Amino acid sequence: MREVKGFLCYIALPLAAVLALSVSAPAQFSDPEISTTPVHNTAPLRPPAGARVAIVEWEDLECPDCARANGILLEAVKKYNIPLVRHDFPLPFHVWSFQAAVDARWFDMRSKRVGDAFRDALFAEQPTIRSQEGLRRFAVRFAEQHHLRFPMVVDPKERMTALVKADYALGQSVGIRHTPTIWVVTNRKSSAPFVEVVDRPRLFTMIDEALRETAQTGH
């Protein structure tokens, strides 16, 4: 199953549930009771040390809606100078997303900046990549552009594979049901330390509110 243009990429569900989601997905954003993720583990929904506010995202590099969301997330990070914490959540029905996450970790090992640039470039080129072979051609070309040599065997000891699986398991513990799942998170210790972004045009307003609230509380 593949994400249909205009919809989120959902974890594999029974056919009846998938059809129901496809019909109702646009309306879900108007009802927080339906559209927000029931959070079971709140620990990952905190900003990095030293940050008052951050964006936390679980993404699938093959998910078209993740690619659409990426631009506004990058714009927000640049405008507000806040961290973007990315977690891998490769969905099992996508052909090359798991390997793409492993490849991204390889670039992370060279430089976090290069790893992030790989993800951004991959989202931009996503419609042209239709197979594992196409993904590898993209990764080799990207490595060359950054004066790196992409190896024939990317993860021989499966260390990066373990990192991707750990991110996926962390997402499951939180309660992730689709990609992208995005939160604006704060360092507040009181009520509402995080809020899910289900209406992306409101992202900047949500960040403004989070920055104002954390400033008012002295955090």
TADA-V98785 format. One record per residue. RES is the residue in three letters. PSI is psi in whole degrees, -180 to 180 (none if undefined). D_CENTER is the distance of its C-alpha to the mean C-alpha in Angstrom with 2 decimals. Layout:
{{RES | PSI | D_CENTER} {RES | PSI | D_CENTER}}
//
This chain:
{{MET | 139 | 19.24} {ARG | 152 | 17.00} {GLU | 133 | 15.07} {VAL | 141 | 17.78} {LYS | 128 | 17.43} {GLY | -8 | 16.70} {PHE | 160 | 15.02} {LEU | 162 | 11.80} {CYS | 114 | 11.41} {TYR | 149 | 13.15} {ILE | 147 | 14.12} {ALA | 129 | 17.61} {LEU | 164 | 20.20} {PRO | 151 | 23.96} {LEU | -43 | 25.04} {ALA | -40 | 26.43} {ALA | -39 | 23.26} {VAL | -43 | 21.26} {LEU | -39 | 23.99} {ALA | -42 | 23.98} {LEU | -41 | 20.29} {SER | -37 | 20.87} {VAL | -39 | 23.83} {SER | -7 | 22.59} {ALA | -46 | 18.93} {PRO | -36 | 19.88} {ALA | -20 | 22.11} {GLN | -31 | 19.69} {PHE | -19 | 18.30} {SER | -5 | 21.87} {ASP | 100 | 22.21} {PRO | -30 | 20.20} {GLU | -28 | 21.94} {ILE | -41 | 20.35} {SER | -21 | 16.98} {THR | 157 | 15.62} {THR | 126 | 14.31} {PRO | 113 | 17.25} {VAL | 124 | 16.22} {HIS | -30 | 18.23} {ASN | 109 | 17.14} {THR | -10 | 16.69} {ALA | -40 | 16.95} {PRO | -11 | 13.31} {LEU | 58 | 13.11} {ARG | 150 | 15.14} {PRO | 160 | 15.00} {PRO | 159 | 16.12} {ALA | 134 | 19.90} {GLY | -10 | 21.69} {ALA | 138 | 19.15} {ARG | -37 | 20.08} {VAL | 145 | 16.88} {ALA | 167 | 13.23} {ILE | 131 | 9.83} {VAL | 130 | 7.56} {GLU | 140 | 3.95} {TRP | 126 | 3.35} {GLU | 158 | 2.57} {ASP | 122 | 6.21} {LEU | -14 | 7.97} {GLU | -4 | 10.81} {CYS | 118 | 9.55} {PRO | -34 | 11.53} {ASP | -29 | 10.06} {CYS | -40 | 6.62} {ALA | -41 | 9.30} {ARG | -37 | 11.19} {ALA | -26 | 8.84} {ASN | -39 | 8.28} {GLY | -46 | 11.97} {ILE | -31 | 12.39} {LEU | -44 | 9.83} {LEU | -39 | 11.80} {GLU | -42 | 14.91} {ALA | -43 | 14.43} {VAL | -42 | 13.87} {LYS | -43 | 16.99} {LYS | -44 | 19.01} {TYR | -7 | 18.66} {ASN | 51 | 18.24} {ILE | 157 | 15.71} {PRO | 149 | 13.10} {LEU | 113 | 9.36} {VAL | 112 | 8.24} {ARG | 135 | 5.26} {HIS | 142 | 5.59} {ASP | 136 | 6.36} {PHE | 66 | 7.27} {PRO | 122 | 9.55} {LEU | 140 | 11.70} {PRO | -21 | 15.38} {PHE | -1 | 16.71} {HIS | 139 | 14.91} {VAL | -44 | 17.38} {TRP | 8 | 15.73} {SER | -37 | 12.03} {PHE | -46 | 13.11} {GLN | -35 | 15.37} {ALA | -40 | 12.94} {ALA | -40 | 10.84} {VAL | -45 | 14.35} {ASP | -42 | 15.42} {ALA | -38 | 12.68} {ARG | -35 | 13.97} {TRP | -43 | 17.41} {PHE | -35 | 16.80} {ASP | -39 | 15.39} {MET | -27 | 18.77} {ARG | -42 | 20.60} {SER | 132 | 18.83} {LYS | -36 | 15.55} {ARG | -44 | 16.25} {VAL | -39 | 16.78} {GLY | -43 | 13.70} {ASP | -40 | 11.55} {ALA | -36 | 14.07} {PHE | -46 | 13.69} {ARG | -45 | 10.04} {ASP | -44 | 11.20} {ALA | -37 | 14.34} {LEU | -41 | 12.98} {PHE | -41 | 11.09} {ALA | -35 | 14.49} {GLU | 2 | 16.50} {GLN | -44 | 14.59} {PRO | -20 | 17.50} {THR | -8 | 20.01} {ILE | 117 | 18.61} {ARG | 2 | 20.05} {SER | 171 | 20.71} {GLN | -38 | 20.37} {GLU | -41 | 23.19} {GLY | -38 | 21.54} {LEU | -44 | 18.46} {ARG | -42 | 20.99} {ARG | -41 | 22.92} {PHE | -46 | 19.98} {ALA | -41 | 19.20} {VAL | -46 | 22.94} {ARG | -43 | 23.33} {PHE | -42 | 20.49} {ALA | -45 | 22.06} {GLU | -40 | 25.45} {GLN | -22 | 24.39} {HIS | 22 | 23.42} {HIS | 41 | 26.64} {LEU | 157 | 25.14} {ARG | 112 | 26.34} {PHE | 128 | 23.80} {PRO | 157 | 25.43} {MET | -42 | 26.71} {VAL | 112 | 25.32} {VAL | -38 | 21.94} {ASP | 66 | 21.78} {PRO | -32 | 25.38} {LYS | 5 | 25.13} {GLU | 29 | 21.77} {ARG | -42 | 20.54} {MET | -33 | 17.16} {THR | -42 | 17.05} {ALA | -37 | 17.71} {LEU | -42 | 14.85} {VAL | -44 | 12.33} {LYS | -37 | 14.38} {ALA | -40 | 14.46} {ASP | -42 | 10.71} {TYR | -45 | 11.01} {ALA | -38 | 14.14} {LEU | -43 | 12.81} {GLY | -41 | 10.37} {GLN | -39 | 13.58} {SER | -32 | 15.57} {VAL | -39 | 13.62} {GLY | 23 | 14.05} {ILE | 133 | 10.82} {ARG | -14 | 12.35} {HIS | 166 | 10.00} {THR | 145 | 6.77} {PRO | 150 | 5.23} {THR | 124 | 6.49} {ILE | 136 | 6.97} {TRP | 148 | 10.00} {VAL | 121 | 12.58} {VAL | 153 | 14.20} {THR | 170 | 17.69} {ASN | 14 | 20.22} {ARG | 142 | 22.60} {LYS | -4 | 24.49} {SER | -148 | 25.90} {SER | 155 | 24.63} {ALA | 58 | 21.24} {PRO | -9 | 19.32} {PHE | 154 | 15.99} {VAL | 135 | 15.32} {GLU | 141 | 12.67} {VAL | 98 | 12.00} {VAL | -11 | 13.47} {ASP | 90 | 15.53} {ARG | -33 | 13.69} {PRO | -19 | 17.13} {ARG | 3 | 17.71} {LEU | -48 | 14.89} {PHE | -39 | 17.52} {THR | -41 | 20.03} {MET | -40 | 17.88} {ILE | -42 | 17.38} {ASP | -46 | 21.11} {GLU | -43 | 22.01} {ALA | -42 | 20.05} {LEU | -39 | 21.74} {ARG | -43 | 25.03} {GLU | -40 | 24.93} {THR | -30 | 24.15} {ALA | -40 | 26.90} {GLN | -32 | 29.33} {THR | -6 | 28.95} {GLY | 10 | 29.50} {HIS | none | 26.30}}
//
